[in-house]
Amino acid sequence: PAAEVAAILDECGLDLAQLSGDEPPEDLALLGERAFKALRPRDVVAAASLAAIYPRRAASPALLVDASAGAGRFGGAGQTGDWAAARALAAQRPILLAGGLRPENIAAAVAAVQPWGVDVASGVESSPGRKDPAKMQAFVRAAHGR
């Protein structure tokens, strides 16, 4: 529940929460600028209909656009999402882009989508749950176009 998320944010001194499950849009509204919602649209039409129910922010993202990993799965599949759907949303509001991002594709993803920011996890791991410093450096360099 949103009240529990807010209490955790307060207790831990955190700035933001990523809502990645089946939380209702009202939870994001109750948390305001303290949270953003991960969406997994399968195409541009789905992206538009999902985004219509979430608040639009001018300066910070309310939405993270991730790959659709299948029913009941919430990310971490290493699959890229529909960049056209993400681009359609990024043209309307600031978004975070996630889903299958790696050092090899981040420059293309940023050029195609023009997100406010990106989210990476398995794309910079040497094995599940183990971040690889060289991959992380390569990712950041590629994201910045270097």
Buried (B, 14 or more C-beta within 10 A) or exposed (E): EBEEBBEEBEEEEEEEBBBBEEBEBEBBBBBEEBBBBBBBBEEBEBBBEBBEEBBEBEEEBBBBBBBBBEEEEEBBBBBBBBBEBBBBBBEEBBBBBBBBBBBEBBBEBBEBBEBBBBBBBBBBBEEEEEEBEEBBEBBBEBBEEE
